[in-house]
Amino acid sequence: MPSYRHPTLRVTNVIERASMVPLREVRRTTQKPYAGIAVIPVSTRNLGKGYMRLSRITIKNFRNFKHLDVNLGQHAVVLGENKVGKTNLLFALRMILDPTLPDSARRLRLDDFWDGLPRPLKDDDVIEISVEFSEFEDSVELLAVLADHLVNPAPMVAKVTYRFQPIMGIDRAPRGEADYEFVLFGGNRPENSVGYELRRWMPMDLFPALRDAESDLARWTRSPLRPLLDRAAQTIDEDDLQEIADEVHATTSRIAALPELADVVTQVNGQLTEMIGEMHTIETALGFAPTDPERLIRDCR
């Protein structure tokens, strides 16, 4: 099992396991239990347009990373104690891959430079994050998108880089954050600019950590399953889903009609009548909320 070791962070390439590795299985590969785990599914089929694999990550001078260079297998699991860089690694990937991340978040601060760099920073001190993609040769769509960003023709490897650097053409040493800019480019050519139109072909979904899994999954607005279920719902035939909803409604109606539950309703109505009188009482009944086909998807846990 090949891996890259950071002093307190370990990136393990998982070759023969599913991407969501159980915690007990992960701990068997480590010398001590870790406080946090991040799973990176590096192989993806992009929106039905083809297959590509995130094969390499390189990070220089970013936060706690002086220099990280790791080749990835089919899946990657990041292990580490708290505050060792797992979140920093994921944010580094987001700056390249996440089409929902605003450019204001891509504009870093001087504090984001690796602490080991001497201050004041020199002209050639830059933060650089690169990702490489492979195994997309069989997709015409992905070839058209990534062809301008190749760094290796056979086998084909495309590269996209984020760089936070002093503003081009500045005639003095940078003095503050106003003297810096970020660029995103493909291949090894800074002039080969990369924008949203490319990033949307290689999107990254970030699922927040489940601090209280039961509560987070129960709240639709916070559920990490929401983007996946929304995406799946778009492919479900509406007539099929409505038929299932009708069957669910019929089943729940049978439950509400059980004699044992009817006795409960009789007791409640009798108690209300005794308390407020027949003129003001409202007859109650037990039942389930109307079955909305869309809510059936949302209720998946």
LINWO-V812092 format. One record per residue. N is the residue number from 1. SS is DSSP state (alpha for helix, beta for strand, coil for the rest). PSI is psi in whole degrees, -180 to 180 (none if undefined). Layout:
BEGIN
n:N ss:SS psi:PSI
n:N ss:SS psi:PSI
END
This chain:
BEGIN
n:1 ss:coil psi:98
n:2 ss:coil psi:147
n:3 ss:beta psi:161
n:4 ss:beta psi:132
n:5 ss:beta psi:119
n:6 ss:coil psi:157
n:7 ss:coil psi:-36
n:8 ss:coil psi:12
n:9 ss:beta psi:141
n:10 ss:beta psi:127
n:11 ss:beta psi:114
n:12 ss:beta psi:129
n:13 ss:beta psi:118
n:14 ss:beta psi:111
n:15 ss:coil psi:-40
n:16 ss:coil psi:33
n:17 ss:coil psi:161
n:18 ss:coil psi:159
n:19 ss:coil psi:-33
n:20 ss:coil psi:87
n:21 ss:coil psi:129
n:22 ss:coil psi:146
n:23 ss:alpha psi:-40
n:24 ss:alpha psi:-32
n:25 ss:alpha psi:-39
n:26 ss:alpha psi:-41
n:27 ss:alpha psi:-23
n:28 ss:alpha psi:-22
n:29 ss:coil psi:0
n:30 ss:coil psi:160
n:31 ss:coil psi:-21
n:32 ss:coil psi:155
n:33 ss:coil psi:143
n:34 ss:coil psi:152
n:35 ss:coil psi:-21
n:36 ss:beta psi:151
n:37 ss:beta psi:135
n:38 ss:beta psi:133
n:39 ss:beta psi:128
n:40 ss:beta psi:103
n:41 ss:coil psi:100
n:42 ss:coil psi:-10
n:43 ss:beta psi:133
n:44 ss:beta psi:146
n:45 ss:beta psi:115
n:46 ss:coil psi:103
n:47 ss:coil psi:32
n:48 ss:coil psi:5
n:49 ss:coil psi:-8
n:50 ss:coil psi:-178
n:51 ss:beta psi:136
n:52 ss:beta psi:162
n:53 ss:beta psi:133
n:54 ss:beta psi:109
n:55 ss:beta psi:-16
n:56 ss:beta psi:143
n:57 ss:beta psi:132
n:58 ss:beta psi:131
n:59 ss:beta psi:131
n:60 ss:beta psi:129
n:61 ss:beta psi:29
n:62 ss:beta psi:114
n:63 ss:coil psi:-115
n:64 ss:coil psi:6
n:65 ss:beta psi:113
n:66 ss:beta psi:-51
n:67 ss:beta psi:111
n:68 ss:beta psi:128
n:69 ss:beta psi:108
n:70 ss:beta psi:132
n:71 ss:beta psi:133
n:72 ss:coil psi:148
n:73 ss:coil psi:-154
n:74 ss:coil psi:-29
n:75 ss:beta psi:157
n:76 ss:beta psi:137
n:77 ss:beta psi:126
n:78 ss:beta psi:123
n:79 ss:beta psi:140
n:80 ss:beta psi:155
n:81 ss:coil psi:173
n:82 ss:coil psi:143
n:83 ss:coil psi:37
n:84 ss:coil psi:-6
n:85 ss:coil psi:6
n:86 ss:alpha psi:-46
n:87 ss:alpha psi:-38
n:88 ss:alpha psi:-39
n:89 ss:alpha psi:-45
n:90 ss:alpha psi:-39
n:91 ss:alpha psi:-36
n:92 ss:alpha psi:-43
n:93 ss:alpha psi:-38
n:94 ss:alpha psi:-35
n:95 ss:alpha psi:-23
n:96 ss:alpha psi:-43
n:97 ss:alpha psi:-20
n:98 ss:coil psi:107
n:99 ss:coil psi:-13
n:100 ss:coil psi:-9
n:101 ss:coil psi:122
n:102 ss:coil psi:154
n:103 ss:alpha psi:-26
n:104 ss:alpha psi:-30
n:105 ss:alpha psi:-20
n:106 ss:alpha psi:-13
n:107 ss:coil psi:104
n:108 ss:coil psi:-180
n:109 ss:coil psi:165
n:110 ss:alpha psi:-28
n:111 ss:alpha psi:-16
n:112 ss:alpha psi:-11
n:113 ss:beta psi:147
n:114 ss:coil psi:134
n:115 ss:coil psi:-24
n:116 ss:coil psi:-10
n:117 ss:coil psi:134
n:118 ss:coil psi:143
n:119 ss:coil psi:143
n:120 ss:coil psi:156
n:121 ss:coil psi:149
n:122 ss:coil psi:170
n:123 ss:coil psi:-35
n:124 ss:coil psi:10
n:125 ss:coil psi:118
n:126 ss:coil psi:156
n:127 ss:beta psi:129
n:128 ss:beta psi:130
n:129 ss:beta psi:127
n:130 ss:beta psi:146
n:131 ss:beta psi:147
n:132 ss:beta psi:144
n:133 ss:beta psi:146
n:134 ss:beta psi:177
n:135 ss:coil psi:37
n:136 ss:coil psi:12
n:137 ss:coil psi:-28
n:138 ss:coil psi:-1
n:139 ss:coil psi:116
n:140 ss:alpha psi:-41
n:141 ss:alpha psi:-46
n:142 ss:alpha psi:-34
n:143 ss:alpha psi:-42
n:144 ss:alpha psi:-34
n:145 ss:alpha psi:-39
n:146 ss:alpha psi:-7
n:147 ss:alpha psi:-34
n:148 ss:alpha psi:-3
n:149 ss:alpha psi:22
n:150 ss:beta psi:142
n:151 ss:beta psi:-9
n:152 ss:beta psi:125
n:153 ss:beta psi:-27
n:154 ss:coil psi:110
n:155 ss:coil psi:156
n:156 ss:beta psi:129
n:157 ss:beta psi:125
n:158 ss:beta psi:149
n:159 ss:beta psi:137
n:160 ss:beta psi:135
n:161 ss:beta psi:138
n:162 ss:beta psi:134
n:163 ss:beta psi:129
n:164 ss:beta psi:117
n:165 ss:beta psi:165
n:166 ss:beta psi:146
n:167 ss:coil psi:133
n:168 ss:coil psi:135
n:169 ss:coil psi:-3
n:170 ss:coil psi:134
n:171 ss:coil psi:21
n:172 ss:coil psi:170
n:173 ss:coil psi:141
n:174 ss:coil psi:138
n:175 ss:coil psi:-22
n:176 ss:coil psi:-177
n:177 ss:alpha psi:-26
n:178 ss:alpha psi:-17
n:179 ss:alpha psi:8
n:180 ss:beta psi:157
n:181 ss:beta psi:164
n:182 ss:beta psi:149
n:183 ss:beta psi:147
n:184 ss:beta psi:125
n:185 ss:beta psi:160
n:186 ss:beta psi:158
n:187 ss:coil psi:-144
n:188 ss:coil psi:28
n:189 ss:coil psi:106
n:190 ss:coil psi:-25
n:191 ss:coil psi:-10
n:192 ss:coil psi:78
n:193 ss:beta psi:144
n:194 ss:coil psi:132
n:195 ss:coil psi:-161
n:196 ss:alpha psi:-37
n:197 ss:alpha psi:-31
n:198 ss:alpha psi:-42
n:199 ss:alpha psi:-30
n:200 ss:alpha psi:-15
n:201 ss:alpha psi:-13
n:202 ss:alpha psi:58
n:203 ss:coil psi:157
n:204 ss:coil psi:125
n:205 ss:coil psi:124
n:206 ss:coil psi:122
n:207 ss:coil psi:120
n:208 ss:coil psi:154
n:209 ss:coil psi:139
n:210 ss:coil psi:95
n:211 ss:coil psi:-40
n:212 ss:coil psi:89
n:213 ss:alpha psi:-45
n:214 ss:alpha psi:-43
n:215 ss:alpha psi:-44
n:216 ss:alpha psi:-39
n:217 ss:alpha psi:-28
n:218 ss:alpha psi:-26
n:219 ss:coil psi:112
n:220 ss:coil psi:-38
n:221 ss:coil psi:-22
n:222 ss:coil psi:-4
n:223 ss:coil psi:129
n:224 ss:coil psi:-14
n:225 ss:coil psi:-13
n:226 ss:alpha psi:-51
n:227 ss:alpha psi:-34
n:228 ss:alpha psi:-44
n:229 ss:alpha psi:-38
n:230 ss:alpha psi:-42
n:231 ss:alpha psi:-41
n:232 ss:alpha psi:-37
n:233 ss:alpha psi:-29
n:234 ss:coil psi:-18
n:235 ss:coil psi:-3
n:236 ss:coil psi:134
n:237 ss:coil psi:128
n:238 ss:alpha psi:-39
n:239 ss:alpha psi:-41
n:240 ss:alpha psi:-42
n:241 ss:alpha psi:-38
n:242 ss:alpha psi:-38
n:243 ss:alpha psi:-42
n:244 ss:alpha psi:-41
n:245 ss:alpha psi:-40
n:246 ss:alpha psi:-39
n:247 ss:alpha psi:-40
n:248 ss:alpha psi:-43
n:249 ss:alpha psi:-42
n:250 ss:alpha psi:-40
n:251 ss:alpha psi:-44
n:252 ss:alpha psi:-32
n:253 ss:alpha psi:-38
n:254 ss:alpha psi:-39
n:255 ss:alpha psi:-46
n:256 ss:alpha psi:-24
n:257 ss:coil psi:2
n:258 ss:coil psi:139
n:259 ss:alpha psi:-37
n:260 ss:alpha psi:-38
n:261 ss:alpha psi:-33
n:262 ss:alpha psi:-35
n:263 ss:alpha psi:-38
n:264 ss:alpha psi:-44
n:265 ss:alpha psi:-42
n:266 ss:alpha psi:-42
n:267 ss:alpha psi:-42
n:268 ss:alpha psi:-46
n:269 ss:alpha psi:-39
n:270 ss:alpha psi:-40
n:271 ss:alpha psi:-39
n:272 ss:alpha psi:-43
n:273 ss:alpha psi:-41
n:274 ss:alpha psi:-34
n:275 ss:alpha psi:-43
n:276 ss:alpha psi:-3
n:277 ss:coil psi:159
n:278 ss:coil psi:-29
n:279 ss:coil psi:-29
n:280 ss:coil psi:-9
n:281 ss:coil psi:151
n:282 ss:coil psi:126
n:283 ss:coil psi:131
n:284 ss:coil psi:164
n:285 ss:coil psi:151
n:286 ss:coil psi:142
n:287 ss:coil psi:179
n:288 ss:coil psi:154
n:289 ss:coil psi:150
n:290 ss:coil psi:139
n:291 ss:coil psi:107
n:292 ss:coil psi:124
n:293 ss:alpha psi:-39
n:294 ss:alpha psi:-37
n:295 ss:alpha psi:-24
n:296 ss:alpha psi:-41
n:297 ss:alpha psi:-42
n:298 ss:alpha psi:-27
n:299 ss:coil psi:-2
n:300 ss:coil psi:137
n:301 ss:coil psi:none
END
